[in-house]
Amino acid sequence: MLRTDLTHPVLFDHPSDHVPGAVLLEAARQIARLVLGTPCADVESIDLEFQRFVELDEPTTVTAAPAAGGVDAVDVDFAQWGVTKARGTVRLEPPRTIAHRHSVAEAHRA
């Protein structure tokens, strides 16, 4: 289920009767990390198709599964009452080793 914090100062900066697209993007990012078991992975890309408004006052089911043929990709679906409202794919960057992170940090310092 999608949970929304209506007091979030950026995602809900004005009154609305629907869930903002930015909230769905963030939910997709979070569930992709959960499905792939990589809680700190960076996003490579998010490709969502918004088919209808996601109503704020209705329960939203979020389903996700590893994408076919995509090692670091997850297919995500947002539905209300069995009707898909948005769907797409989230691709996370492959996990990096600690040595790689240190080499990138060193390159930025130079």
Phi, psi and omega per residue, in radians:
M1 nan 2.436 3.090
L2 -1.371 2.249 3.058
R3 -1.963 2.365 -3.129
T4 -2.168 2.467 3.079
D5 -1.769 1.705 -3.075
L6 -1.152 -0.192 3.121
T7 -1.648 0.015 -3.140
H8 -1.096 2.154 -3.019
P9 -1.221 -0.356 -3.139
V10 -1.722 -0.845 -3.074
L11 -1.251 -0.464 3.114
F12 -2.232 1.154 -3.105
D13 -1.495 -0.048 3.060
H14 -2.701 2.745 -3.130
P15 -1.055 2.530 -3.137
S16 -2.679 2.664 3.086
D17 -1.796 0.032 3.131
H18 -2.319 2.892 3.112
V19 -1.376 2.162 3.130
P20 -1.075 2.586 3.116
G21 -0.991 -0.619 3.134
A22 -1.078 -0.568 3.104
V23 -1.184 -0.708 3.120
L24 -1.178 -0.666 3.074
L25 -1.069 -0.786 3.141
E26 -1.151 -0.693 3.105
A27 -1.120 -0.703 3.119
A28 -1.105 -0.739 3.110
R29 -1.065 -0.809 -3.106
Q30 -1.130 -0.760 -3.097
I31 -1.247 -0.546 3.076
A32 -1.110 -0.765 3.096
R33 -1.065 -0.708 -3.137
L34 -1.146 -0.850 -3.097
V35 -1.074 -0.724 -3.094
L36 -1.496 -0.114 3.115
G37 1.200 0.523 3.131
T38 -2.171 1.400 -3.009
P39 -1.131 -0.281 -3.116
C40 -1.972 0.125 -3.081
A41 -1.150 2.485 3.056
D42 -1.470 2.697 3.119
V43 -1.459 2.288 3.016
E44 -1.526 -0.793 3.107
S45 -2.820 2.695 3.005
I46 -2.286 2.205 3.117
D47 -2.155 1.683 -3.135
L48 -1.955 2.462 3.032
E49 -1.923 2.074 3.135
F50 -1.625 1.961 -3.061
Q51 -1.623 -0.563 3.133
R52 -2.665 2.879 3.047
F53 -1.137 2.455 2.995
V54 -1.609 1.940 -3.065
E55 -1.224 2.371 -3.076
L56 -1.227 -0.525 -3.056
D57 -1.687 0.248 3.110
E58 -2.092 2.549 3.100
P59 -1.142 2.449 -3.132
T60 -2.082 2.129 3.095
T61 -1.597 2.263 3.105
V62 -1.959 2.123 3.084
T63 -2.096 2.590 -3.122
A64 -2.648 2.589 3.107
A65 -2.690 2.663 3.086
P66 -0.955 2.388 -3.138
A67 -1.262 2.514 3.111
A68 -1.098 2.202 3.102
G69 1.316 0.019 -3.133
G70 -1.966 1.913 -3.091
V71 -1.098 -0.721 -3.088
D72 -1.987 0.577 -3.078
A73 -2.202 2.576 -3.128
V74 -2.317 2.312 3.007
D75 -1.527 2.328 -3.072
V76 -2.188 2.486 3.132
D77 -2.380 2.289 3.068
F78 -1.960 2.136 -3.086
A79 -2.333 2.630 3.018
Q80 -2.254 2.171 -3.135
W81 0.935 0.700 3.069
G82 1.419 0.025 -3.138
V83 -1.868 2.150 3.118
T84 -1.178 2.254 3.120
K85 -1.841 -0.534 3.092
A86 -2.694 2.583 3.101
R87 -2.715 2.771 3.107
G88 2.994 -2.843 -3.071
T89 -2.274 2.393 3.052
V90 -1.953 2.258 3.060
R91 -1.962 2.202 3.099
L92 -1.765 2.625 3.087
E93 -1.180 2.536 3.108
P94 -1.037 2.576 3.113
P95 -1.031 2.463 3.115
R96 -1.841 2.660 3.085
T97 -1.422 2.816 3.085
I98 -1.062 -0.688 3.137
A99 -1.051 -0.704 3.122
H100 -1.113 -0.760 3.132
R101 -1.065 -0.715 3.137
H102 -1.159 -0.681 -3.139
S103 -1.171 -0.641 3.097
V104 -1.164 -0.748 3.116
A105 -1.086 -0.718 3.120
E106 -1.133 -0.697 3.141
A107 -1.106 -0.621 3.140
H108 -1.276 -0.481 3.136
R109 -1.327 -0.468 -3.062
A110 -1.276 nan nan
